[in-house]
């Protein structure tokens, strides 16, 4: 009888373990796949932000400011792809419709940044006029 209980227990642990692997919400740095990253690095979203994107820049000898500008540019390109996929974005503010243009991308703002274990820079950028 004890062997039967151990076998049932082992099967239960195995099923639970396999289920955890497939349902895992863990995020790993794309440039360092063995290291856990904050969820926003993978999703490009953070609670409270309506439209946001993640940008990335590789380590550069030109310094952090250069990397930050490259990551910001990368995130803006992602925002353009997100916005281009929608025919129009309707924002209700005093019963008005807001039209988003390329110039509006200048209103983006970095809200978070983090370095990966390989010294790449990840930034989370929000679309300023919609937050």
Helices and strands as residue ranges (DSSP letters): H 2-22, E 28-29, E 32-36, H 39-43, E 52-57, H 64-84, G 102-107, E 108-115, E 121-127, G 128-130
